[in-house]
Amino acid sequence: MHQRKTIRPPHIWTVSLLLGLGLFVLALAVFASPAQAAPTTGPAAQDDKPANDFCLACHQEEGLDKTLGSESLPVTINPTEFGFSVHAEEGLLCVDCHKDISDYPHPNVKARNTRDFTLSFLETCKECHEEQYTKTHDSVHQAAFDAGNKNAAVCMDCHNPHTQTRLTGKTSGELTPSARLHIPTTCAQCHTKVYETYKTSVHGNALTQENNTDVPTCIDCHGVHNIQSPETVTFRNSTPFLCAKCHTDETIMSKYGISTNVLNSYVSDFHGTTVKLFEEQFPDQPTNKPVCTDCHGVHDISKTDNPETGIAMQENLLAKCQRCHPGATANFPAAWMSHYQPSPEHYPIVYYVNLFYKFFIPAVLGGMIIFILSDIYRRILDRIKGVRHS
């Protein structure tokens, strides 16, 4: 009689081993499948474009550069600085500007030097900043570029796309105080000598040393994107009204005890009257009469009471007058009241003569009126009496 064999169930450890092996093979198949891969620094969920982290993984490396001809183009991008930029804040991707790059290795750069590489992006800024782009094409910079000067300023020379922070308030649209402080140093990249003169002036010193944003910067006088040539007749003739934008502002001038009557006093003066007539009737015709900058300077404007350069000093003012009036002597500027209103402190003789006439003229005219009215009254009475007697 045969004995029945007892079939024992598999040991628990054997079952666990087989189950684990099966799960491992399944996971390996899933994660190895290209269709299921989900890299953290690869294509973003934005139209399959590479995320900025994907680009910065390489481009944050220090000392990274690209050789273009005999020049070296730095391509290191500081992730922190880029993170604070307005482009990062607005969610722009690197490939939104670098449209020819979508993966690594990158296509060959066709630019022969670093300047040509910069100029290859001229049309890129237009896609988001069309208004500003259009204005630059009516500027002195564009005129120089069109004339063949490839070093004339373009968008990227003033606005580094990888580090440019927000310039205007999101809601106000006004230039931020921080942006105003950095405008002169931006222009100084090309206009070094002008900047060196400006920063020692009364305006520049207040801005660069005292962080006073009340004072004018380059763009307040020259404009922003549609900068015109300051050498034109039109620009010179309009200078008084340019300066008046600040110097007739009571809010600003009251902080510093400066009179807001400067424009009125200038226009009522024989200098200003002529300039105003020319500016209104013949804007393209030059005038030989002085405007603000002829007496106060251009980028080197100083305080009027500065003992060395201020024109409140008679000898300094005389030197200015002699530019147009070579025969002027020491008493020549004393006969001109400039922007002063007559007062007991300034030109007291003129002040008291004016004060005298303020009373004298009404008294004379008032007396004449009273005399005439009384005469008319008397004649009427005499006529009435004559009628009654008859």
Contacts in CASP RR format, 6 or more apart in sequence:
PFRMAT RR
TARGET T0000
AUTHOR 0000-0000-0000
METHOD contacts of the structure
MODEL  1
MHQRKTIRPPHIWTVSLLLGLGLFVLALAVFASPAQAAPTTGPAAQDDKP
ANDFCLACHQEEGLDKTLGSESLPVTINPTEFGFSVHAEEGLLCVDCHKD
ISDYPHPNVKARNTRDFTLSFLETCKECHEEQYTKTHDSVHQAAFDAGNK
NAAVCMDCHNPHTQTRLTGKTSGELTPSARLHIPTTCAQCHTKVYETYKT
SVHGNALTQENNTDVPTCIDCHGVHNIQSPETVTFRNSTPFLCAKCHTDE
TIMSKYGISTNVLNSYVSDFHGTTVKLFEEQFPDQPTNKPVCTDCHGVHD
ISKTDNPETGIAMQENLLAKCQRCHPGATANFPAAWMSHYQPSPEHYPIV
YYVNLFYKFFIPAVLGGMIIFILSDIYRRILDRIKGVRHS
30 36 0 8 1.000
31 37 0 8 1.000
41 51 0 8 1.000
41 53 0 8 1.000
41 54 0 8 1.000
41 57 0 8 1.000
42 50 0 8 1.000
42 51 0 8 1.000
42 54 0 8 1.000
43 49 0 8 1.000
43 50 0 8 1.000
43 51 0 8 1.000
43 54 0 8 1.000
44 50 0 8 1.000
44 51 0 8 1.000
44 54 0 8 1.000
44 93 0 8 1.000
46 93 0 8 1.000
49 93 0 8 1.000
49 95 0 8 1.000
49 96 0 8 1.000
49 102 0 8 1.000
50 93 0 8 1.000
50 94 0 8 1.000
50 95 0 8 1.000
50 102 0 8 1.000
50 103 0 8 1.000
51 93 0 8 1.000
52 82 0 8 1.000
52 88 0 8 1.000
52 93 0 8 1.000
52 94 0 8 1.000
55 77 0 8 1.000
55 94 0 8 1.000
55 95 0 8 1.000
56 77 0 8 1.000
56 79 0 8 1.000
56 82 0 8 1.000
58 64 0 8 1.000
58 104 0 8 1.000
59 75 0 8 1.000
59 76 0 8 1.000
59 77 0 8 1.000
60 76 0 8 1.000
60 77 0 8 1.000
60 78 0 8 1.000
60 79 0 8 1.000
61 76 0 8 1.000
62 76 0 8 1.000
63 74 0 8 1.000
63 76 0 8 1.000
64 74 0 8 1.000
64 75 0 8 1.000
64 76 0 8 1.000
65 72 0 8 1.000
65 73 0 8 1.000
65 74 0 8 1.000
65 75 0 8 1.000
65 76 0 8 1.000
66 72 0 8 1.000
66 73 0 8 1.000
66 75 0 8 1.000
66 109 0 8 1.000
67 73 0 8 1.000
68 109 0 8 1.000
68 111 0 8 1.000
68 112 0 8 1.000
68 113 0 8 1.000
68 114 0 8 1.000
68 116 0 8 1.000
68 117 0 8 1.000
69 112 0 8 1.000
69 113 0 8 1.000
70 113 0 8 1.000
71 113 0 8 1.000
71 114 0 8 1.000
72 114 0 8 1.000
73 114 0 8 1.000
73 117 0 8 1.000
77 162 0 8 1.000
78 162 0 8 1.000
78 163 0 8 1.000
81 162 0 8 1.000
81 163 0 8 1.000
82 88 0 8 1.000
82 162 0 8 1.000
82 163 0 8 1.000
83 89 0 8 1.000
84 163 0 8 1.000
84 165 0 8 1.000
85 161 0 8 1.000
85 162 0 8 1.000
85 163 0 8 1.000
85 164 0 8 1.000
85 165 0 8 1.000
86 164 0 8 1.000
86 165 0 8 1.000
86 166 0 8 1.000
86 167 0 8 1.000
87 161 0 8 1.000
87 162 0 8 1.000
87 164 0 8 1.000
89 166 0 8 1.000
94 101 0 8 1.000
95 101 0 8 1.000
95 102 0 8 1.000
97 121 0 8 1.000
97 124 0 8 1.000
97 161 0 8 1.000
99 124 0 8 1.000
100 107 0 8 1.000
101 107 0 8 1.000
109 117 0 8 1.000
110 120 0 8 1.000
111 117 0 8 1.000
111 119 0 8 1.000
111 120 0 8 1.000
115 150 0 8 1.000
115 151 0 8 1.000
118 154 0 8 1.000
118 156 0 8 1.000
118 157 0 8 1.000
119 150 0 8 1.000
119 154 0 8 1.000
121 156 0 8 1.000
122 154 0 8 1.000
122 155 0 8 1.000
125 132 0 8 1.000
125 133 0 8 1.000
125 155 0 8 1.000
125 156 0 8 1.000
126 133 0 8 1.000
129 155 0 8 1.000
132 155 0 8 1.000
132 224 0 8 1.000
132 225 0 8 1.000
133 155 0 8 1.000
135 224 0 8 1.000
135 225 0 8 1.000
135 226 0 8 1.000
136 142 0 8 1.000
136 154 0 8 1.000
136 155 0 8 1.000
136 225 0 8 1.000
136 226 0 8 1.000
138 226 0 8 1.000
139 225 0 8 1.000
139 226 0 8 1.000
139 227 0 8 1.000
139 228 0 8 1.000
140 227 0 8 1.000
140 228 0 8 1.000
140 229 0 8 1.000
141 152 0 8 1.000
141 153 0 8 1.000
141 154 0 8 1.000
141 227 0 8 1.000
142 152 0 8 1.000
143 229 0 8 1.000
144 152 0 8 1.000
145 152 0 8 1.000
145 154 0 8 1.000
153 190 0 8 1.000
157 189 0 8 1.000
157 190 0 8 1.000
158 186 0 8 1.000
158 189 0 8 1.000
165 178 0 8 1.000
165 179 0 8 1.000
166 176 0 8 1.000
166 179 0 8 1.000
167 175 0 8 1.000
167 176 0 8 1.000
167 179 0 8 1.000
168 174 0 8 1.000
168 175 0 8 1.000
168 176 0 8 1.000
168 179 0 8 1.000
169 176 0 8 1.000
177 213 0 8 1.000
180 207 0 8 1.000
180 213 0 8 1.000
180 217 0 8 1.000
181 207 0 8 1.000
181 208 0 8 1.000
181 211 0 8 1.000
181 213 0 8 1.000
183 217 0 8 1.000
183 218 0 8 1.000
183 219 0 8 1.000
184 195 0 8 1.000
184 198 0 8 1.000
184 199 0 8 1.000
184 204 0 8 1.000
184 207 0 8 1.000
184 208 0 8 1.000
184 217 0 8 1.000
184 218 0 8 1.000
185 195 0 8 1.000
187 194 0 8 1.000
187 195 0 8 1.000
187 218 0 8 1.000
188 194 0 8 1.000
188 195 0 8 1.000
194 299 0 8 1.000
197 299 0 8 1.000
197 300 0 8 1.000
198 204 0 8 1.000
198 218 0 8 1.000
198 299 0 8 1.000
198 300 0 8 1.000
199 205 0 8 1.000
199 207 0 8 1.000
199 208 0 8 1.000
200 300 0 8 1.000
201 299 0 8 1.000
201 300 0 8 1.000
201 301 0 8 1.000
201 302 0 8 1.000
202 215 0 8 1.000
202 301 0 8 1.000
202 302 0 8 1.000
202 303 0 8 1.000
203 215 0 8 1.000
203 216 0 8 1.000
203 301 0 8 1.000
204 215 0 8 1.000
206 212 0 8 1.000
206 214 0 8 1.000
206 215 0 8 1.000
207 213 0 8 1.000
207 215 0 8 1.000
207 217 0 8 1.000
214 252 0 8 1.000
214 255 0 8 1.000
216 246 0 8 1.000
220 245 0 8 1.000
220 246 0 8 1.000
221 242 0 8 1.000
222 228 0 8 1.000
222 230 0 8 1.000
228 235 0 8 1.000
229 235 0 8 1.000
230 236 0 8 1.000
233 283 0 8 1.000
233 284 0 8 1.000
233 285 0 8 1.000
233 286 0 8 1.000
234 283 0 8 1.000
234 284 0 8 1.000
236 286 0 8 1.000
236 291 0 8 1.000
236 293 0 8 1.000
237 275 0 8 1.000
237 278 0 8 1.000
237 279 0 8 1.000
237 283 0 8 1.000
237 286 0 8 1.000
237 287 0 8 1.000
237 291 0 8 1.000
238 279 0 8 1.000
238 283 0 8 1.000
239 291 0 8 1.000
239 292 0 8 1.000
239 293 0 8 1.000
240 263 0 8 1.000
240 266 0 8 1.000
240 267 0 8 1.000
240 272 0 8 1.000
240 275 0 8 1.000
240 276 0 8 1.000
240 291 0 8 1.000
240 292 0 8 1.000
241 263 0 8 1.000
241 279 0 8 1.000
243 262 0 8 1.000
243 263 0 8 1.000
243 292 0 8 1.000
244 262 0 8 1.000
244 263 0 8 1.000
246 252 0 8 1.000
246 253 0 8 1.000
247 253 0 8 1.000
247 258 0 8 1.000
247 260 0 8 1.000
247 262 0 8 1.000
247 263 0 8 1.000
248 260 0 8 1.000
248 262 0 8 1.000
248 263 0 8 1.000
249 260 0 8 1.000
250 260 0 8 1.000
253 259 0 8 1.000
253 260 0 8 1.000
259 339 0 8 1.000
259 341 0 8 1.000
261 339 0 8 1.000
261 341 0 8 1.000
262 339 0 8 1.000
265 337 0 8 1.000
265 338 0 8 1.000
265 339 0 8 1.000
265 340 0 8 1.000
265 341 0 8 1.000
266 272 0 8 1.000
266 292 0 8 1.000
266 339 0 8 1.000
267 273 0 8 1.000
267 276 0 8 1.000
270 289 0 8 1.000
271 289 0 8 1.000
271 290 0 8 1.000
272 289 0 8 1.000
274 287 0 8 1.000
274 289 0 8 1.000
275 287 0 8 1.000
275 289 0 8 1.000
275 291 0 8 1.000
278 285 0 8 1.000
278 287 0 8 1.000
278 289 0 8 1.000
288 324 0 8 1.000
290 324 0 8 1.000
294 320 0 8 1.000
294 323 0 8 1.000
295 311 0 8 1.000
295 317 0 8 1.000
295 320 0 8 1.000
296 311 0 8 1.000
300 309 0 8 1.000
302 308 0 8 1.000
302 309 0 8 1.000
302 310 0 8 1.000
303 310 0 8 1.000
304 310 0 8 1.000
304 311 0 8 1.000
304 312 0 8 1.000
305 312 0 8 1.000
305 313 0 8 1.000
306 313 0 8 1.000
307 313 0 8 1.000
308 316 0 8 1.000
309 316 0 8 1.000
310 316 0 8 1.000
311 317 0 8 1.000
311 320 0 8 1.000
314 330 0 8 1.000
314 333 0 8 1.000
314 334 0 8 1.000
315 330 0 8 1.000
317 333 0 8 1.000
317 338 0 8 1.000
318 328 0 8 1.000
318 330 0 8 1.000
318 332 0 8 1.000
318 333 0 8 1.000
321 328 0 8 1.000
321 332 0 8 1.000
321 333 0 8 1.000
321 336 0 8 1.000
322 328 0 8 1.000
325 332 0 8 1.000
337 346 0 8 1.000
337 347 0 8 1.000
337 350 0 8 1.000
340 346 0 8 1.000
340 347 0 8 1.000
342 348 0 8 1.000
342 350 0 8 1.000
342 351 0 8 1.000
342 354 0 8 1.000
343 351 0 8 1.000
344 351 0 8 1.000
344 352 0 8 1.000
END
